[in-house]
Amino acid sequence: MTFHDVVVIGGGGAGLRAAIAVAETNPALRVAVVSKVYPMRSHTVSAEGGAAAVAADDDTLDEHAYDTVSGSDWLSDQDAVEAFVAEAPRELLRLEHWGCPWSRQPDGRIAVRAFGGMKKMRTWFAADRTGFHLLHTLFQTALSYTDIVRYDEWYVTKILEDDGRAYGVVAIELATGRIETITASAVIVCTGGCGRVYPFTTNANIKTGDGMALAYRAGAALKDMEFVQYHPTGLPFTGILITEAARAEGGWLLNKDGYRYLQDYDLGTPSPTPVLRSMELGPRDRLSQAFVHEMDKGNTIDTPYGPIVNLDLRHLGAKLIDAKLPFVRELCSKYQNIDPVKELVPVRPVVHYMMGGIHTDIRGATSLDGLYAAGEVACVSINGANRLGSNSLPECLVFGNRAGRAAAVFAARYRNVVPKSIEAQGRDEVRRLTEELSRHADGHERIADIRTEMQTTMENGAGIYRDRDSLAKAADQLKELQLRFAHAAIDDHSTNFNTELIALLELGFMLDVAESIIACALQREESRGAHQRTDFPARDDERYLAHSLVHREPDGSSRITYLPVTITRWPPGERVYGR
Ligand SMILES: Cc1cc2nc3c(=O)[nH]c(=O)nc-3n(C[C@H](O)[C@H](O)[C@H](O)COP(=O)(O)OP(=O)(O)OC[C@H]3O[C@@H](n4cnc5c(N)ncnc54)[C@H](O)[C@@H]3O)c2cc1C
């Protein structure tokens, strides 16, 4: 058994920012960062477009807050949004001081670009490799703190909990198969999203919702799980993201007739230059829904990888594309074999981001004492029913910092009080994992089959549009998949890098997360943001201006309650774009 004052699960943007915050707040504390991949391989590295924070003189915190609140279809908590917009500029500037090479204007000021649903230009960027530079900056800064100890390529299987309080984790060292109990006075979950629950996603293979399921199983509530964001522009075969920055720089979306169809969807009028608030720079939920309507009208183009529309960047020219979208050109060339300077880019909506996650308060505290969460795995909530592009990276920084500071204070207050029962729990988990390996050795179901069926179930049942029948059917299918999961086979019995065992554990987490998405979506009988019910097409503030909270019952079933949204200054209104 090893002890650290604070254990951070996850070495992405939120995890590293949280670890640095703990070390800064109280240098006497020993921090562990446990990550299933080397930190620089975390999904944050693939963020392209940028990070939003007020920078220009003609922009205000209130405008950033209002765009975020209306973008969220009024489901965000406005106290959290106000804290977020106020702290985001400080966080991005601090990153600059730590070495992040933000792109600049010719006069030396920070360059900003437009982004979807943002009515002012406020998205800072480092070309179109923002996530890479941001993560690198955090990683090298974390390295300078000797009290931050890393467990790279360790996989967390359980959060240790006793009497409503978290006391650490159990993790497997992937290289050796060694299972270790790592106790702590506070735990911060920063494990990112769960896009892999769906078949077609921009998310890396590692985004399997582990942290959501770990916290849920430990007794913490999950919040707003029904809100799954589809990004309108993924490459059709791979799901690789073509960043919103491509549209911010002036790209157009064209249907099969070469027509800028978004002008028919109350998103503004066409223009030869990028115009804030309008058309291609509408919010992601509306653009993905418009695609479905174009498909229904027969205006999309059929391909072996599903229906597509085209993104036209040709009029931007090679010079601009090479200066501001070099990664887009590289991705199109390597993965689609096309040059966006000369050719149209085929795209279709793709699962991108999870608005829901572990329920936290504004300091990152969950419903379990000593358990904190930040980043995509958490739901504070600033994103509500629909996140605005470029709000997630600053969210990782602002709330990673907040969770780190709060956990540091908690850990210092309750140092070294790990109860005896935790040691026994750790031993039980080692036994469970060993037994799982031998039990599944006799299994007859393939992990890949169950995973594929789960993904198809989610796409059919809870895609861009859903209704009671599709959701109820998905709930039944998931129950059946859970039963089959108990008989999944493991053929690899080695201890070194047993990726099959990890795939099994990830699938178990994903099935729990999938069930929570469906359960929340079934109960919310309205349409708001990314949750569009064809049987309840209107937003219903009277019944549902509230967060869904899903709790796990002792028998494994779920119970849903509702928590009112915090409104400070912006009463619910109509979401208006392009007018
Ligand atoms: C392609 C793409 C482009 C994006 N572009 C932008 C953008 O331009 N702007 C923006 O604001 N947002 C963007 N986003 C969203 C944003 O990048 C993510 O929401 C954010 O980076 C998530 O960071 P995170 O720290 O919460 O999680 P991640 O970066 O996903 O890190 C999760 C960490 O948890 C660890 N982990 C997970 N499970 C376990 C386990 N069981 N045991 C141990 N460790 C575990 C992983 O190893 C990893 O270190 C983009 C997302 C994608 C997919």
The ligand as an ORCA input file, in Angstrom:
! r2SCAN-3c Opt
* xyz 0 1
  C     -10.254     15.994    -31.612
  C     -10.666     16.951    -30.518
  C     -10.461     18.300    -30.668
  C     -10.851     19.196    -29.656
  N     -10.625     20.533    -29.843
  C     -10.940     21.392    -28.839
  C     -10.652     22.786    -28.961
  O     -10.083     23.250    -29.949
  N     -10.983     23.594    -27.932
  C     -11.597     23.128    -26.794
  O     -11.861     23.920    -25.889
  N     -11.857     21.807    -26.657
  C     -11.542     20.937    -27.639
  N     -11.822     19.597    -27.486
  C     -12.329     19.119    -26.200
  C     -11.180     19.086    -25.196
  O      -9.968     18.846    -25.849
  C     -11.387     18.020    -24.126
  O     -12.667     18.129    -23.578
  C     -10.359     18.184    -23.018
  O      -9.058     18.257    -23.554
  C     -10.463     17.061    -22.017
  O      -9.382     17.143    -21.123
  P      -9.357     16.269    -19.815
  O      -8.115     16.620    -19.087
  O     -10.649     16.402    -19.125
  O      -9.271     14.769    -20.332
  P      -8.194     13.985    -21.345
  O      -7.304     14.963    -21.985
  O      -9.057     13.138    -22.141
  O      -7.354     13.176    -20.295
  C      -7.873     12.071    -19.595
  C      -6.780     11.420    -18.779
  O      -7.338     10.432    -17.941
  C      -6.556      9.271    -17.976
  N      -7.421      8.124    -17.653
  C      -8.655      7.832    -18.137
  N      -9.126      6.707    -17.577
  C      -8.183      6.268    -16.721
  C      -8.070      5.150    -15.844
  N      -9.038      4.233    -15.739
  N      -6.934      5.020    -15.126
  C      -5.926      5.912    -15.231
  N      -5.986      6.983    -16.038
  C      -7.098      7.160    -16.757
  C      -5.963      9.242    -19.370
  O      -4.779      8.489    -19.394
  C      -5.701     10.738    -19.599
  O      -4.444     11.094    -19.072
  C     -11.446     18.699    -28.487
  C     -11.638     17.337    -28.333
  C     -11.280     16.471    -29.342
  C     -11.562     15.008    -29.163
*
